[in-house]
Amino acid sequence: MQTTRKAGRPHKGERHAFLVKLSPEMVDKIHLLAQINERTYVEVVEVVATDALAARTRDELLDRVTDFVGHKGERRGLKFQLPIAQAEKVFDLAQTTARTYQDVLEFLLGDGLEVYDMVEMLDYIAEGQGRLDLAV
C-alpha cells in the first residue's frame, strides 16, 4: 500500500539513512523552509535532494560534482533518509567522481536550496503571509 506524505511525495519501500555535515547557513535555510511550510526538516531535505537530482542529467551532475568545492569551516550535522532509488544515485555519483557521499549531498542540497532567498522567507514570517511553495 502506498501512503502520501505531507510533502506530496509517495513513500514507497526502503530508505537509506544519511548523516551529512553542512554549513550553518544551509542548515538554517532548511529549518526555515521546514518552519514556513509546516513540514519536518527531513521532508524538506528529501524534496530538495530529489528535485536537485531530477533537475539535471547524469552527465551534468557528474561535471558539477567533480568541480564542486565544499564548505570550509564550521559544519552542523543533519540526519535524514532518502528513498533507496535516490540513495543509489547519490552513491553512483560519489563512486564515479571519486568523491564522498558527503560531497555529493552537500552539492545537491546547496544547488537545490540556491533558489530560496532567506530575506524573502524571513519577510514572509514577519508579515505572517503563510507558506512558501516548496518546489525546486
N, C-alpha and C positions, 0 to 999 in steps of 0.2 A: 504494500500500500504506500502511496506517495502522499506526503504531507507538504503543504506550502507554508513557508516561514514568513515572518513579517516583512522580510526584505523582498518578498515576491519571487524568490528563487526556490525551486523544488529541492527538498532534501532527499537525496537518494543514496542509500547504501553507506559504505565505509568512508571514513575520513582519516586524514593524516594530521597529526598534531605538529606544530612548529613553535619554536621559541626563537624569536628574532630580536636583536637589539637595534633600535632605531634612534635617530636624533630626537631630542626632546621636542623640537618643533613639529616633527612628523607625528609623534605620539599625541601631542596636544591637539593637532588637527584632527586626528582620528577620533579622539574622545569628544571633541567639539561637534563633529559630524554626528556621532552617536547621540549626543545630548539633543541636538537640534531635531534629529529625525526619530527620536524616541526608540532607538534600537541599541542593542549591545555593541560594544566596540568590535566584538568577534564577527558580528554580521556585517559591519561596515568594512572590516578588513577583507572578508570573503568577497563581498561585492566589488570592492576596488581592485583586488588582485585578479579576480576572474575577468572583469571587464578590461583590465590592462593586458591580460594575456590574449583576449579576443580582439583587441584593437589593432594589433599588428600581425603581420605574417611571421612565421618562424624565423625566416632569414633576417627580417628587420630586427626581431628580438635578439637574435644571435649577435648581430652587429652592435646593437646598442648595449647589450650586457657586456660584451667584450671590452668596449670603450668606457664602461661605467667606472667612476671613481666614487667609492663610498664615503660616507660622512666620517670625518676625523674629529675626534673629541668625545665629549660626553655622550653616552648612549643609555637608553632605558629599554628594559625588556618588555616584550609583548608576546603573550601566548595566544594562539588561535589555531583553528583547524581549517583545512581545505578539503574539498572532495578529492577522492583518490585520483580522478582524471586530471584535476588541476595540479595536484602534487606531483604526478608523473611528468607533467610538462615542466614544472619547476626543476625537478631532478634532471630531466633531459637537457634543459638549458645549462644547468650547472655542469654536468658532465661534458657536454660538447664544448663549452667555453673554458673549461678547466677553472671555473670559479666555484665558490661555495654556494649552497642554497641561501645562506645569509645574504650574499651579494645579489643574487637573482631576486629574492623577495624585497630587499631594500630598493633595488631599481624599480621593480613593478609597483610597489606601493608609492614610491616617490613620484613615479611617472603618472600613476592614476590619481594621486592627490593634487597634482600640479594645477588642475583646473579649478580647484576650490580656493576661493580668496578668503583668508582669515578675517580681514576687515569687514567684508560683506557678511560673513557668518556672525561675527560679533554684533554688527548693526542689527541683524535680524533678531538676535536675542534681546538687545537693548530696546528695540521697538516692539517686541512681542508679536512679531509677524507670523510666527508659526514655524512651519517646516520648510526646509530646502529640499528640492528633488535630489535624490542620491542616484545620479546616473553619470557614468564615465563614458 
